[in-house]
Amino acid sequence: MIALVKQSATDEQLAQFIAWIEDRGFKTHVSKGDHDTVVGIIGDTTQIDPFLLESMSIIERVQRVSEPFKKANRKFHPQDTVIDCGYGVRVGGGHFVVMAGPCAVEGTNLFEIAKMAKRAGATMLRGGAYKPRTSPYSFQGMGAVGLDLLLEASCQLEMPVVSEIMDPRDVQLFCDKGVHVMQIGARNAQNFTLLKEVGKTSTPVLLKRGMSQTLDELLMAAEYVMSEGNPNVMLCERGVRTFETRTRNTFDVNAIPVLKHLSHLPVIADPSHATGYTRYVRPAAYAATAAGADGLEIEVHDCPSKSYSDAAQALTGEQFADAMTRIRLIRRAVTATLEEE
């Protein structure tokens, strides 16, 4: 249930209303926008008479919310969430980010890749120190040493780092080392223990959609994080598994406007994992940008053929620079105000 507060309400009246609700065993979520203040009431709201609330002097209107995700719901939080990722980089609310770098941190070549990505216009450095691989014999990542390399590159270039976390026991390590954004991969999209553990931190979370996850399930996964107190969640569309075999996954581009409609959280697109082949990454990135994504996550490597992981989908520095030029043009087009004829 949400209660829209009148503009004339004072801070004292709002505090009294919240206390009255919470005294009855409910949780509240307050969202203050430029013009409206919305109080989300979380719990078994069938016990609340909406007409009683609307009779209160500070309440404009009451509306029941049928969706099970509350904190991630745009009805509870009409304004777009803007997340500070570090080094002045923000995402959401019109702020567009590009996360670029290798699939896996392999060694000191990371520094050249990071410089290449930043020169082309990337705003964040991505790289996996811990890698979930289908085969136990594949490269599993460099672990804590890989995180150290990422953070050294981050410090040199003043780029926030996004890196995947797989184990709840590593959350404190990621926080202690200062990783700017913790990525939850598709394989852990419903690892509720991990979701709750990252939710106990204030570190931004990039939550990827599971391989066969519905959008409601993705939003409920975000709810797990947010219910523990961490509001800094980004949703990531990275393709879903279908019967199609020509691409690694099927890129669900229409998920982007749907998620933007349902939720206030920033939406990122990952065209690299969505398509699985270099030749398709750039067109998918352009489509995601045009569809209104708040950012992109793209794999870039200095020599893709020698990449330890996902070599088939990594862009070269030249390809990435070309993509960034076109992405800027698309962003300019979709955000422009059309002149009246």
SETI-94732 format. One record per residue (C-alpha): x negated, z, y negated. Coordinates in nm, 3 decimals. Each point is the difference from the previous one (the first is absolute). Layout:
<nodes>
((X, Z, Y))
...
</nodes>
This chain:
<nodes>
((0.000, 0.000, 0.000))
((-0.119, -0.071, -0.354))
((0.117, 0.150, -0.327))
((-0.050, -0.195, -0.323))
((-0.070, 0.245, -0.282))
((0.138, -0.060, -0.350))
((-0.252, -0.092, -0.267))
((0.121, 0.294, -0.209))
((-0.105, 0.255, 0.265))
((-0.279, 0.239, -0.097))
((-0.297, 0.092, 0.220))
((0.148, 0.348, 0.037))
((0.334, -0.135, 0.119))
((-0.175, -0.229, 0.248))
((-0.207, 0.289, 0.136))
((0.315, 0.211, 0.043))
((0.174, -0.284, 0.186))
((-0.297, -0.049, 0.235))
((-0.017, 0.374, 0.068))
((0.374, 0.004, 0.076))
((-0.041, -0.285, 0.252))
((-0.309, 0.148, 0.167))
((0.161, 0.344, 0.026))
((0.251, -0.165, 0.232))
((-0.274, -0.112, 0.241))
((-0.059, -0.354, -0.120))
((-0.322, -0.169, -0.108))
((-0.014, -0.196, -0.324))
((-0.198, -0.296, -0.127))
((0.001, -0.058, -0.375))
((-0.080, -0.341, -0.146))
((-0.026, -0.030, -0.377))
((0.009, -0.353, -0.140))
((-0.006, -0.130, -0.356))
((0.378, 0.027, -0.029))
((0.133, 0.181, 0.307))
((-0.074, 0.310, 0.202))
((0.103, -0.007, 0.366))
((0.016, 0.305, 0.223))
((-0.018, -0.083, 0.370))
((0.168, 0.261, 0.220))
((-0.141, 0.005, 0.353))
((0.168, 0.170, 0.295))
((0.346, 0.003, 0.157))
((0.180, -0.102, -0.319))
((0.335, -0.016, 0.178))
((0.018, 0.367, -0.097))
((-0.005, -0.090, -0.371))
((0.313, -0.102, -0.186))
((-0.104, -0.289, -0.228))
((0.297, 0.068, -0.227))
((-0.133, 0.353, -0.056))
((-0.334, -0.141, -0.112))
((0.161, -0.259, -0.226))
((0.197, 0.278, -0.167))
((-0.326, 0.155, -0.122))
((-0.079, -0.069, -0.362))
((-0.343, -0.156, 0.058))
((0.097, -0.238, 0.283))
((0.098, -0.358, -0.081))
((0.066, -0.130, 0.352))
((-0.052, 0.088, 0.368))
((-0.064, -0.249, 0.279))
((-0.043, 0.047, 0.372))
((-0.299, -0.175, 0.161))
((0.060, -0.127, 0.351))
((-0.357, -0.105, 0.083))
((-0.202, 0.260, 0.194))
((-0.309, -0.053, -0.216))
((0.045, 0.204, -0.317))
((-0.333, 0.047, -0.178))
((-0.096, -0.365, 0.054))
((0.342, -0.119, -0.119))
((0.031, -0.179, -0.335))
((0.335, 0.174, -0.054))
((-0.188, 0.329, -0.020))
((-0.276, -0.145, -0.215))
((0.120, -0.304, -0.203))
((-0.335, -0.051, -0.175))
((-0.283, -0.174, 0.186))
((-0.262, 0.243, 0.125))
((-0.345, -0.059, -0.148))
((-0.292, 0.131, 0.208))
((-0.344, 0.079, -0.141))
((-0.256, -0.112, 0.260))
((-0.309, 0.107, -0.195))
((-0.239, -0.164, -0.247))
((0.298, -0.084, -0.221))
((0.159, -0.226, 0.264))
((0.378, 0.041, 0.019))
((0.255, -0.169, 0.222))
((0.375, -0.040, -0.049))
((0.216, -0.034, -0.308))
((-0.157, -0.333, -0.095))
((-0.356, 0.095, 0.096))
((-0.132, -0.250, 0.258))
((-0.295, 0.077, 0.230))
((-0.207, -0.203, 0.243))
((-0.175, 0.190, 0.279))
((-0.281, -0.209, 0.147))
((-0.288, 0.048, 0.239))
((-0.097, -0.027, 0.365))
((0.228, 0.093, 0.287))
((-0.269, 0.240, 0.124))
((-0.300, 0.156, -0.173))
((-0.299, -0.144, 0.188))
((-0.298, 0.112, -0.207))
((-0.166, -0.057, -0.335))
((0.146, -0.351, -0.026))
((0.302, 0.192, -0.131))
((-0.165, 0.023, -0.342))
((-0.030, -0.379, -0.035))
((0.360, -0.047, 0.119))
((0.122, 0.262, -0.249))
((-0.185, -0.164, -0.290))
((0.138, -0.339, 0.104))
((0.354, 0.137, 0.011))
((-0.027, 0.171, -0.338))
((-0.145, -0.310, -0.168))
((0.302, -0.194, 0.115))
((0.241, 0.260, -0.142))
((0.071, 0.247, 0.282))
((0.089, 0.344, -0.133))
((-0.042, 0.205, 0.320))
((-0.244, -0.007, 0.292))
((0.147, -0.003, 0.350))
((-0.196, 0.058, 0.320))
((0.052, 0.168, 0.335))
((-0.235, 0.277, 0.105))
((0.226, 0.090, 0.293))
((0.149, -0.298, 0.183))
((0.296, 0.001, 0.239))
((-0.080, -0.280, 0.245))
((0.207, -0.136, 0.287))
((-0.306, 0.003, 0.226))
((-0.203, 0.321, 0.043))
((-0.311, -0.221, 0.024))
((0.043, -0.153, -0.347))
((-0.180, 0.134, -0.309))
((0.165, 0.330, -0.092))
((-0.150, 0.042, -0.347))
((-0.289, 0.201, -0.144))
((0.202, 0.317, -0.053))
((-0.115, 0.247, -0.266))
((-0.310, -0.211, -0.074))
((0.230, -0.290, -0.085))
((0.196, 0.221, -0.240))
((-0.327, 0.096, -0.172))
((-0.089, -0.368, -0.048))
((0.346, -0.073, -0.142))
((-0.022, 0.286, -0.246))
((-0.352, -0.095, -0.106))
((0.121, -0.354, -0.077))
((0.304, 0.148, -0.172))
((-0.220, 0.212, -0.227))
((-0.230, -0.290, -0.086))
((0.284, -0.238, -0.088))
((0.261, 0.254, -0.116))
((0.255, -0.132, 0.249))
((0.240, 0.230, 0.187))
((-0.032, -0.012, 0.379))
((0.279, -0.050, 0.253))
((-0.086, 0.071, 0.363))
((0.199, 0.055, 0.318))
((0.046, 0.346, 0.149))
((0.099, 0.029, 0.366))
((-0.021, 0.367, 0.090))
((0.167, 0.302, -0.167))
((-0.324, 0.191, 0.062))
((-0.182, -0.236, -0.241))
((0.228, 0.059, -0.298))
((-0.218, 0.278, -0.139))
((-0.311, -0.216, 0.046))
((0.158, -0.283, -0.201))
((0.101, 0.247, -0.274))
((-0.341, 0.170, -0.009))
((-0.181, -0.332, -0.031))
((0.236, -0.113, -0.275))
((0.163, -0.307, 0.155))
((0.238, -0.124, -0.269))
((0.274, -0.146, 0.224))
((0.065, 0.081, 0.366))
((0.142, -0.293, 0.194))
((0.240, 0.056, 0.290))
((-0.026, -0.305, 0.224))
((0.278, -0.179, 0.184))
((-0.086, 0.173, 0.328))
((0.046, 0.340, -0.164))
((0.306, -0.088, -0.206))
((0.209, 0.248, 0.200))
((-0.271, 0.253, 0.082))
((0.206, 0.276, -0.157))
((-0.271, 0.265, 0.040))
((-0.241, -0.216, -0.201))
((0.267, -0.086, -0.259))
((0.077, 0.367, -0.057))
((-0.368, 0.090, -0.023))
((-0.079, -0.256, -0.273))
((0.321, 0.116, -0.168))
((-0.157, 0.342, -0.050))
((-0.263, -0.156, -0.228))
((0.032, -0.160, -0.343))
((-0.211, -0.303, 0.099))
((0.186, -0.333, -0.033))
((0.111, -0.152, 0.330))
((0.028, -0.370, 0.086))
((0.261, -0.007, 0.275))
((0.008, -0.319, 0.207))
((0.310, -0.123, 0.173))
((-0.010, 0.035, 0.378))
((-0.021, -0.312, 0.214))
((0.369, 0.024, 0.100))
((0.124, 0.234, -0.270))
((0.320, -0.055, -0.196))
((-0.006, 0.053, -0.376))
((0.211, 0.315, 0.035))
((-0.252, 0.136, 0.251))
((-0.283, -0.077, -0.242))
((0.181, 0.188, -0.275))
((0.063, 0.292, 0.234))
((-0.374, 0.006, 0.078))
((-0.061, 0.022, -0.377))
((0.254, 0.281, -0.007))
((-0.212, 0.195, 0.250))
((-0.295, -0.015, -0.241))
((0.205, 0.079, -0.309))
((0.194, 0.284, 0.165))
((-0.329, 0.191, 0.031))
((-0.058, -0.023, -0.375))
((-0.206, -0.316, -0.051))
((0.192, -0.249, -0.222))
((-0.288, -0.251, -0.018))
((0.106, -0.251, 0.263))
((-0.042, -0.379, -0.003))
((0.192, -0.211, 0.252))
((-0.180, -0.292, 0.162))
((0.155, -0.309, 0.158))
((-0.255, -0.139, 0.249))
((0.213, -0.215, 0.225))
((0.206, 0.085, 0.307))
((-0.022, -0.104, 0.363))
((0.240, -0.280, 0.097))
((0.017, -0.272, 0.264))
((-0.214, -0.228, -0.221))
((-0.357, -0.055, 0.129))
((-0.145, -0.234, -0.261))
((-0.087, 0.290, -0.229))
((-0.121, 0.352, 0.071))
((0.328, 0.145, -0.130))
((0.304, -0.130, -0.187))
((-0.032, 0.075, -0.372))
((0.331, 0.148, -0.114))
((-0.021, -0.100, -0.365))
((0.365, 0.089, -0.064))
((-0.091, 0.363, 0.082))
((-0.169, 0.018, -0.341))
((0.312, -0.040, -0.220))
((0.206, 0.203, 0.247))
((-0.242, 0.294, -0.017))
((-0.017, -0.032, -0.380))
((0.380, 0.023, -0.008))
((0.027, 0.298, 0.236))
((-0.300, 0.202, -0.116))
((-0.193, 0.091, -0.313))
((-0.331, 0.000, 0.191))
((-0.259, -0.276, -0.063))
((0.001, -0.281, 0.254))
((-0.328, -0.157, 0.116))
((-0.033, -0.314, 0.215))
((-0.274, -0.062, 0.256))
((-0.014, -0.378, 0.062))
((-0.316, 0.033, 0.211))
((0.158, 0.193, 0.287))
((0.333, -0.173, -0.052))
((-0.140, -0.346, 0.079))
((-0.326, 0.060, 0.184))
((-0.164, -0.326, -0.108))
((-0.202, -0.073, -0.312))
((0.187, -0.324, -0.068))
((0.329, 0.185, -0.035))
((-0.113, 0.311, -0.191))
((0.000, -0.152, -0.347))
((0.345, -0.168, 0.018))
((0.149, 0.325, 0.134))
((-0.169, 0.194, -0.282))
((0.152, -0.236, -0.256))
((0.345, 0.041, 0.155))
((-0.027, 0.379, -0.006))
((-0.109, -0.004, -0.364))
((0.293, -0.224, -0.095))
((0.238, 0.227, 0.197))
((-0.089, 0.294, -0.225))
((-0.262, 0.196, 0.196))
((-0.184, 0.269, -0.197))
((-0.327, -0.091, 0.165))
((-0.184, -0.173, 0.282))
((-0.243, 0.111, 0.269))
((-0.233, -0.285, 0.100))
((-0.294, -0.010, 0.239))
((-0.320, -0.145, -0.148))
((-0.341, -0.034, 0.166))
((-0.339, -0.139, -0.100))
((-0.024, -0.189, 0.332))
((0.335, 0.005, 0.182))
((-0.138, -0.162, 0.317))
((-0.222, 0.306, 0.050))
((0.267, 0.257, -0.076))
((0.028, 0.278, 0.261))
((0.378, -0.001, -0.031))
((0.276, -0.253, -0.086))
((-0.245, -0.279, -0.081))
((0.274, -0.266, 0.021))
((0.191, 0.133, -0.300))
((-0.272, 0.099, -0.249))
((-0.051, -0.201, -0.319))
((-0.340, -0.094, -0.133))
((-0.092, 0.105, -0.354))
((0.069, -0.353, -0.125))
((0.340, -0.014, 0.169))
((0.093, 0.341, -0.138))
((-0.105, -0.094, -0.354))
((0.216, -0.313, 0.019))
((0.293, 0.207, 0.130))
((-0.035, 0.252, -0.283))
((0.016, -0.277, -0.260))
((0.326, -0.126, 0.146))
((0.143, 0.350, 0.046))
((-0.055, 0.068, -0.370))
((0.186, -0.321, -0.086))
((0.292, 0.094, 0.226))
((0.013, 0.350, -0.146))
((0.011, -0.147, -0.347))
((0.284, -0.230, 0.101))
((0.220, 0.261, 0.172))
((-0.043, 0.262, -0.274))
((0.045, -0.236, -0.293))
((0.313, 0.013, -0.216))
((0.172, -0.336, -0.005))
((0.066, -0.135, -0.346))
((0.360, -0.078, -0.082))
((0.067, -0.367, -0.049))
</nodes>
